[in-house]
Amino acid sequence: MDNPIHVGDRQLCLSSFVFSDRRNVCLYFCFGQASSFQTMKKKTLLFLLSVLFSYLPAYSQMLFSENMTMDIDSAKTIQGSLQPVLDFKTEKENVLTLKNTANLNLLIRHKRVVNLINKLEFSTYGKKVTVSGGYVHVEYRYLLSRAFEIYPYAESQWAESRGMEYKISTGLQSRYRLVNKEKFLMFAAVGMFYEFEKWDDPTPNAAQPHAYSRSVKSHLSVSCKHHLGDHWELTTTAIHQAKPDGYFKAARFGGAIDLKYNITPKIGINGAYRLIYDTAPIVPIRKTYTTVEAGLNIAF
């Protein structure tokens, strides 16, 4: 994968990840000088990986990780971004909603990248705290050439507001750069994955309170990234997922649009739209699921 190379100061690094199950919230911050990073980087990586895989029972059925893939800065071993969103309303009780997406890249010997993505959403209604959704995603990217990479990945998701208690999936994908221009990039990704889902069944007097799905599926996606002038970035992704025996009959389709305005090289404003259409959900819910978000994007 041919990523832009930048040379910059690495004197200070901040990484922040939020991990959660239904009872616990853990905030991890790491500060350090570049000259003493080597030991801390290893400890940080081991800590993050251990936390990630200790949770696996975490948002909607489809993660648009292609829209969150960062350009790799070969001058930095650690780089990432935070996207905090805060909403406060006065109803019968004060309602505070906090969303945060954290994205971390760890570059290993210029040919390997560990990518960690985490999102947490929770709200307070008066003194009551509720967790409504989130996910944890980890992938290990092998840069095989300037235009081609493969990456095994694992992820966990939950979406309580939609009725999905949790989803676990793991698989192997490949990504190829189709177009590489100064202002325009296009990628195609192909892969296979296994997923397990647990849903609450909303059917009255259902024989079983939960429905389960275990399946192997294919993944096909196309992503485009446009640099519009000096400050704007537009990223779009289209995804198709299906079982081998139901490629169109029982498929899942997704689309994502991210529009970012860079105020400075490190701070921007990001708007995101997500659409998922599941042709055959395992419980009687809406087939279409959409989200719209806007907030700050802080890079480091």
Buried (B, 14 or more C-beta within 10 A) or exposed (E): BEBEEEEEEBEEBEBBBBBBBEEEEEEBEBEBEBEEBEEBBEEBBEEBBEBBEEBEEBBBBBBBBBBBBBEBBEEBBBBBBBBBBEEEEEEEEEBBBBBBBBBBBBBEEEEBBBBBBBBBBBBBBEEEEEBBBBBBBBBBBEBEEEBEBBBBBBBBBBBBBBBBBBBBBBBBBBBBBEEBEEEEBBBBBEBEBEBBBBBBBEEEEEEEEEBEBEBEBBBBBBBBBBBEEEEEBBBBBBBBBBBEEEBEEBBBBBBBBBBBBBEEEEEBBBEBBBBBBBEEBBBEBEEEBEEEBEBBBBBB
